[in-house]
Amino acid sequence: MATFSATVYQNEFLPDGGTDVNAIVRVGVQGAGRAGAGSGGPAGEIVIIDSSGSMGRVNMEAAKRAAMVALDHVADGTYFAVVAGTERAYLAYPMVRTGEGMVRMTPQTRREAQEAIGWLQADGGTAIGAWLRLALALFDSMGGQVWQKHAILLTDGEDRDESAAALDAAIRACAGQFQCDCRGVGTDWVVSEVRKVATALLGTVDIIPDPSRLSAEFASLMRASMARGVADAQLRVWTPQGAQILFVRQVSPAVEDLSTRGTPIGPLTVGYPTGSWGDETRDYHVAVRLAAKTAGQEQLAARVQLFADGEVQTQGLVKATWSADDALTTRINPEVAHYTGQAELADAIQEGLAAKAAGDLGTATTKLGRAVQLAAATGNTEATTRLRKVVDVQDAGSGTVRLKRSVAKADEMALDTASTKTTRVRG
């Protein structure tokens, strides 16, 4: 049985007349169990394979092997399907004879699906929105039979065979319907394009520069999905009458702004989607603006809850106490400061790389220099390592850098895809 916890990190003291409260709420789950094994019902998995002509023989063979390996890690009893994508999308498995587009995983259906994957060939164009819409139709065809819905999407190229509006419309249609982890193989795909799919569908994005790594990556993704036994959880934030939620942002294990995804639950409560959970902890930065009060007064600023399986599982209380003591009100909470820096780091990396691509080398140098400074200050060694492949660091403390003359495209893309990954407070 899953157990839940919530811990709040903040400086609750505000100066006389202060209004803004910031807190990090760490939510944890242990004993989550296996996907589809809870009270909600079975899980569903769809593997979406880019089968466009640009995949070529090497990438295509690696993708087929990876998809077969992924199916090896899908638990028996899980509903599943395999989608092949070109300028359109088609169902590679199962060969549907009924109104339902997915079948239960058994040793026989696993063998049949892997055999069907083996026949796939690289040909045609790329229309990621069409692939997503077929995945949505497959999940919808199951009615209420599939409770926990997840897909893995692999692409190697730019979304050339549909308009940006068509892709955006497909993403909107799928948001909140299933989760999707996205991977790009090689360096001919567009990070921002694939990131917006993963972000909207509560998934992850990463680059696989070497196709030989695809099988291990797909196995890892599917194992993680199968270990998410808490389905469709929601972060609920209650604030008092007259308060304003400034933002709600996941800050660990990656930066993800949830502010625009809130749904009113009641007059004072907003729910934010978090997807499915395994045994893990996630940190959320919640910022609330209260009505100003005088020293000596106190107030509950927010109640942050994890809602899953039809009930509140855990909660953390964010407090506000007004004080005239400067020693209390000027303290900087280390968790809040750390994650504020991590969020700025993600923005600096993405803005710096975008400026570099646009030929604005001055802005690129400034932004990436700031990123180096933030990475060093917050102890994000992974970001520091990746940044050093793009810039020559002269002084990390001041953010003084020089753009490298020659940078491998894969290194830039790896820095971009990893920009939102964060580290926790040291010590």
Secondary structure, DSSP 8 states (H G I E B T S, - for coil): --EEEEEEEE--EEETT--EEEEEEEEEEE----TT-STT--EEEEEEEE-SGGGHHHHHHHHHHHHHHHHHTS-TT-EEEEEEESSSEEEEE----SS---EE--HHHHHHHHHHHHT----S---HHHHHHHHHHHHHHTTTS--EEEEEEEE-S---SS-HHHHHHHHHHHTTT-EEEEEEESSSS-HHHHHHHHHHTT--EEEESSGGGHHHHHHHHHHHHHT--EEEEEEEEE--TT-EEEEEEEEESB-EE-GGG-EESSSSEEEEEEEEE-SEEEEEEEEEE-----TT-EEEEEEEEEEETTEEEEEEEEEEEEES-HHHHT---HHHHHHHHHHHHHHHHHHHHHHHHTT-HHHHHHHHHHHHHHHHHHT-HHHHHHHTTTEEEEETTTTEEEE-S---HHHHHHHHHTTTB------
